[in-house]
Amino acid sequence: MTQHKSNRLSATFIFLAALGVSVFSVQGVAKESTLTLDAASLESVSLTVPVGPVDIFGIDTDEVKIVFDVKNSLYERFQVEKNVTKGEWVVNAKLQRGARGFFNFDTRPPLRTTIYLPERLAITAQTSGGAIRIQDVVSDAQLSTSGGSVKGNHLGGSLDVRTSGGSIKFERVLGNAVVRTSGGSVKLGEVSGSVDARTSGGSVRVWQVQGEVDVSTSGGSIKLDNLQNRVTASTSGGSIKVNQVTGPISVSTSGGSIEANGVLAEFTARTSGGGIRLQEVLGPVSAETAGGDVRFKAQQALKGNIELKTKGGDVFFEVAEGIGADIEAQSQEGIESDFLIGGLREAKGELSGALFGGGPNVSLISGGSGWNDRGKVFIRQLN
């Protein structure tokens, strides 16, 4: 019986070999194909590969060098088309269709590509199935992959990144950054230009950006730190945290909380399903939630009008002694104050009056028209 199975297996291998099908792929063996070109007349490089990761390095050199590391079993089917057009070196790598080995124990990618180019050259790189890494390129970079992450640092020009299946992370970008991913997180830091970031399936973190910031995600949280210009941020499924922003900012979420600290310009916040916590956000402020508490704390004088509103929670307005404001509070469940406002410390329905001589208008509203829209307003003194 054993001899019979052995004969059948041998016959199968002979049959496959007769058809030109590789039965075993060579394990751990690869061949290199290298291209070089003098860069004196070049302004940019455009590379397209069918699969595999791409590494890009800007170095002190006078030529462009592209190294293709191809699996030995696929080398005969590997082709490269190249030409120079209007100062751009266009390189298109291809793998011809063919039978693959049935027993392939080499888990490395079929193709790995590395580019070394002068720092000044712009780069466009596209792969259909691998990660992209880039560093030390001082001109523009346009990067695209259908199946991997994209990472880089120390880029001197504008950045455009697209990936359908991975995360994006970049630090130290001197130009504008536009990034898109359908399935991963986004991290961008130390950007001198503007940031435009979109992800359908991950969190977003942005820090130390001098230009305008516009970010959104359909499935994750957002964290923003040390931003110096106008900011817009939205998420359909996570929380938002903001720290140290000097420009006007608008944030919204359909399913999470909002926290902000140290915002020095106009601040607008909307959430359908979480609480709002604001500290040293001095105004103007408009913050509203349909399903949580709103908490506001300030040790410094208010710089603009404050509007805090919730339909399904309490409102806490906490300020240091001596901070002036004109208060208008509304709650059918009750209003409590540590300070005398209009001669009262408690009320139901409405309470209004000047706090420490008056100042910016402060509107505090808890409750709505629904039977479950209940909450109180608390006006507290910070110690």
MOBELLIN-V469852 format. One record per backbone hydrogen bond with DSSP energy under -0.5 kcal/mol. CO is the residue of the C=O (numbers start at 1). NH is the residue of the N-H. Records with the same first field share a line. If there is no record, write none. Layout:
BEGIN
CO = NH + NH
END
This chain:
BEGIN
1 = 5
2 = 6
3 = 7
4 = 8
5 = 9
6 = 10
7 = 11
8 = 12
9 = 13
10 = 14
11 = 15
12 = 16
13 = 17
14 = 18
15 = 19
16 = 21
17 = 20
22 = 102
23 = 103
26 = 29
29 = 72
31 = 70
33 = 68
35 = 66
37 = 64
39 = 42
43 = 122
44 = 89
45 = 124
46 = 91
47 = 126
48 = 93
49 = 128
53 = 113
54 = 133
55 = 115
56 = 135
57 = 59 + 117
59 = 61 + 119
62 = 39
64 = 37
65 = 116
66 = 35 + 68
67 = 69 + 114
68 = 33 + 70
69 = 112
70 = 31
71 = 74 + 75
72 = 75
74 = 77
75 = 78
77 = 96
79 = 94
81 = 92
83 = 90
85 = 88
87 = 43 + 44
88 = 85 + 90
89 = 46 + 91
90 = 83
91 = 48 + 93
92 = 81
94 = 79
102 = 104
103 = 25 + 105
105 = 107
110 = 71
112 = 69
113 = 55
114 = 67
115 = 57
116 = 65
117 = 59
118 = 121
119 = 138 + 139
122 = 45
123 = 142
124 = 47
125 = 144
126 = 49
127 = 146
129 = 52
131 = 54
132 = 151
133 = 56
134 = 153
135 = 58
136 = 138
137 = 156 + 157
139 = 157
140 = 123
141 = 160
142 = 125
143 = 162
144 = 127
145 = 164
149 = 132
150 = 169
151 = 134
152 = 171
153 = 136
154 = 137
155 = 174
157 = 175
158 = 141
159 = 178
160 = 143
161 = 180
162 = 145
163 = 182
167 = 150
168 = 187
169 = 152
170 = 189
171 = 154
172 = 155
173 = 192
175 = 193
176 = 159
177 = 196
178 = 161
179 = 198
180 = 163
181 = 200
185 = 168
186 = 205
187 = 170
188 = 207
189 = 172
190 = 173 + 192
191 = 210
193 = 211
194 = 177
195 = 214
196 = 179
197 = 216
198 = 181
199 = 218
203 = 186
204 = 223
205 = 188
206 = 225
207 = 190
208 = 191
209 = 228
212 = 195
213 = 232
214 = 197
215 = 234
216 = 199
217 = 236
221 = 204
222 = 241
223 = 206
224 = 243
225 = 208
226 = 209
227 = 246
229 = 247
230 = 213
231 = 250
232 = 215
233 = 252
234 = 217
235 = 254
239 = 222
240 = 259
241 = 224
242 = 261
243 = 226
244 = 227
245 = 264
248 = 231
249 = 268
250 = 233
251 = 270
252 = 235
253 = 272
257 = 240
258 = 277
259 = 242
260 = 279
261 = 244
262 = 245 + 264
263 = 282
266 = 249
267 = 286
268 = 251
269 = 288
270 = 253
271 = 290
275 = 258
276 = 295
277 = 260
278 = 297
279 = 262
280 = 282
282 = 303 + 304
284 = 267
285 = 307
286 = 269
287 = 309
288 = 271
289 = 311
293 = 276
294 = 316
295 = 278
296 = 318
297 = 280
298 = 320
305 = 284 + 285
306 = 363
307 = 287
308 = 365
309 = 289
310 = 367
314 = 294
315 = 317 + 378
316 = 296 + 318
317 = 319 + 380
318 = 298
319 = 382
320 = 323
322 = 324
325 = 327 + 355
326 = 362
327 = 353
328 = 364
329 = 351
330 = 366
331 = 349
334 = 377
335 = 347
336 = 379
339 = 341
341 = 344
344 = 341
345 = 337
347 = 335
348 = 350
349 = 331
351 = 329
353 = 327
354 = 356
355 = 325 + 358
360 = 326
361 = 306
362 = 328 + 364
363 = 308
364 = 330
365 = 310
370 = 373
372 = 374
373 = 368
375 = 333
376 = 315
377 = 336
378 = 317 + 380
379 = 338
380 = 319 + 382
382 = 321
END
